[in-house]
Amino acid sequence: MNQPANGPPTVEIQNLSRDCHEALLLALLAAGPHHGYQLALELEQKSEGAFRFNHGTLYPILHKLEQVGLIRGDWLDEQTKRKRKSYSLTEAGRTRLARQIEAWRSFFFNFFSVIGEETP
């Protein structure tokens, strides 16, 4: 996602996959903390199977979002064999999500303008 000096943020064609993954994960975390596996299940359920993350894709994205301060990961000891990491949205993540929503709305408006369909 790019933010031009004059105007709203934009989704860049060359970064569609990255921007889409980021927006989807931030949106899911806006509802509250989740474990990685919960995020994958909820995404698949909410999208009726249209969007899916495999573990090899999901966790590197979560680590990157955590590195840049958009989410926070906390290790929880749930009295099970393994500790699990729960991810939550930071204030910076909430701000980025709002910008992402604006950028995606603009992107799809322009996309449907080009292909001749009305926006949903």
Protein Blocks (a to p, Z undefined) as FASTA:
>chain_A
ZZdfbdcddddfklmmmmmmmmmmmmmmmnoccdfklmmmmmmmmnnomaccdfklmmmm
mmmmmmnopaccddddehiabdcddddddfklmmmmmmmmmmmmmmmmmmmmmnopacZZ
